[in-house]
Amino acid sequence: VQLPESGGGLVHVGKSLRLSCAASVTDFSRHTMGWYRQAPGKERELVATIASSGLMNYADSVKDRFSISRDNINSRVYLEMNNLKPEDTAVYYCSLRQVWTGQTIWGQGTLVTVSS
């Protein structure tokens, strides 16, 4: 399974970015997809997840600004990030939690830098 991410970059405070992750996996629609992030010197943390049912879960710090979505036809998951803040600067990782094993698979990460 591979989870290449794209869409990261350098943006100014208040701007938007859209991250994309393409999953090369069978039965994509059955797996829980997610986005996590890791800032310098900090542990990896949850940003958002979306279950096979479409149920979404967000970290409190992004709840009113970020939106996760999935395209089950094209096996993609997206993270729309609005009103970005300097504290959103981190490497963002796409995740897939396999429905059969519970194992989580990670992408290689994409860097998001928010400058003030």
C-alpha positions in Angstrom: 0.0 0.0 0.0 1.3 3.4 -0.9 -0.1 6.8 0.2 1.6 9.6 -1.7 0.5 13.0 -0.5 0.6 16.3 -2.4 -0.5 19.9 -1.9 1.9 21.1 0.8 3.8 24.3 0.6 4.5 27.7 2.0 1.5 30.1 2.6 0.8 33.2 4.5 -1.4 33.4 7.5 -5.1 33.3 6.7 -4.6 31.6 3.4 -5.8 28.1 2.3 -4.3 24.9 1.1 -5.7 21.6 -0.1 -3.8 18.4 0.6 -4.5 15.3 -1.4 -3.6 11.6 -0.8 -4.0 8.9 -3.4 -4.3 5.4 -2.0 -3.2 2.4 -4.0 -5.3 -0.2 -2.1 -8.2 -2.5 -2.8 -11.5 -1.8 -1.2 -10.5 1.8 -0.5 -14.1 2.7 0.6 -13.9 0.2 3.5 -10.9 1.8 5.2 -10.8 4.7 7.6 -8.7 7.5 6.2 -7.1 10.3 8.1 -4.6 13.2 8.3 -2.1 13.6 11.1 0.6 16.2 11.6 3.9 16.5 13.3 5.4 19.9 14.1 9.1 20.3 14.9 9.9 19.0 18.3 6.4 17.6 18.9 4.7 14.3 18.6 2.5 13.3 15.7 -1.1 14.3 16.4 -4.5 13.7 14.9 -5.9 16.3 12.5 -9.0 14.6 11.1 -10.3 11.2 10.2 -13.1 10.0 7.9 -14.6 6.5 8.3 -16.1 4.3 5.6 -19.5 5.6 6.7 -18.5 9.1 6.1 -18.4 9.9 9.8 -15.7 12.6 10.4 -13.7 13.4 13.5 -11.5 16.6 14.0 -9.0 17.8 16.4 -10.4 20.8 18.4 -7.7 23.0 17.1 -8.8 22.7 13.4 -12.5 21.9 13.8 -13.9 25.2 12.4 -11.1 25.6 9.7 -10.3 22.3 8.2 -12.5 19.9 6.2 -11.7 16.2 5.4 -13.4 14.5 2.5 -12.9 11.3 0.5 -13.5 10.2 -3.1 -14.1 6.5 -3.1 -14.3 6.2 -6.8 -10.7 7.5 -7.3 -9.4 6.3 -3.9 -8.4 9.7 -2.7 -8.7 11.6 0.5 -8.5 15.4 0.9 -7.8 17.9 3.6 -9.1 21.4 2.9 -7.3 23.8 5.2 -8.6 27.4 5.6 -7.6 30.4 7.7 -4.2 28.8 8.3 -2.2 29.9 11.3 1.5 29.7 12.1 0.8 26.9 14.6 -0.5 24.8 11.7 3.1 24.5 10.4 4.0 20.8 10.3 4.6 17.8 8.2 1.1 16.4 7.3 0.7 12.6 7.0 -2.0 10.7 5.2 -3.1 7.6 7.1 -5.1 4.5 6.3 -6.4 2.1 9.0 -7.1 -1.2 7.4 -10.5 -2.5 8.2 -9.4 -6.2 8.5 -6.3 -5.8 10.7 -6.6 -2.4 12.3 -3.1 -1.7 11.1 -2.4 1.9 10.3 -0.3 2.7 7.2 1.3 6.1 6.7 2.3 8.3 3.8 5.7 9.9 3.5 4.4 13.3 4.6 4.1 16.7 3.0 5.3 19.9 4.6 3.0 22.8 5.3 4.6 26.1 6.4 2.5 29.0 7.4 4.4 32.3 7.6 3.3 35.4 9.4 
